[in-house]
């Protein structure tokens, strides 16, 4: 009876259980290594970056893999969430004593602000697809980065004033610069911890996997597979495209909050919120397998760790990094290697089924 129950579990449910089991197992192992002192400071410092990169990869996969649209502005949504939450945290740092409550509110503000920008960007580009959507989202990311780099927020006892000049208005007294143009935001409380970041990873996985396996998720995948057929059976393409884009942007904002609150100074540079960052997130998705949530997790983790582990190679580090990326990409996409990989899977599957069915046979 137990065997029959196991066999009747839906494949999607099994896959979701395996994904969560991998994530929780990795977290438990990491915490054990940190607690016993067997994990070095370098690796321990990568735990939060791994988490927000996983969130970025999984959320972008919702747009690229599940919806089937190429987006190159994911770093822009991350930038929006990072700066909105950082400004909030700096403003209420002295008034809100509870660090956990302050960070929870900052997380909410960052996520909702990024979702709002996802809605703003999504509505005008609903009819676009393919290269056109990629160009528009790329432009959005660059525009956001440049706007934030030239924006100033002044605070005094009477309130706040936004501006594009570094000189505060003359009527302000006891001025404090909260947002300082190219110098960004300073004095951000370092609230991001591995445990909080991992909880956000679980929330991201829960929302995305449930969406993918829901009726809305099936509608989104039908749009990816055949837009005309989906529209002919009454599926609203604008509605579901917008849903996927907004949720994807929201979790990019969550990743931005984790990123900004792991620093004390946040600036909008090309390195952290520019085109290269969006491409790097896309690499996580492609390398892990387009449409594969579990693959995005693994790829983001490996590609976060790999550059740090190659630092001892100095100038040759990025060359080796590029070669490793090419090898992994070939391994994932070569038909010959894919056949070998499938044979290995079948062998393991047969062994697992034999072990599962043996007790039931003996019982009979």
Helices and strands as residue ranges (DSSP letters): H 2-7, H 11-35, H 41-44, H 47-61, I 62-67, H 74-92, H 99-124, H 131-149, E 152-156, E 159-163, E 176-180, G 181-183, E 185-186, H 194-212, H 215-225, H 227-232, H 237-260, E 265-266, H 270-273, H 275-288, H 293-309, G 311-316, H 317-333, H 335-363
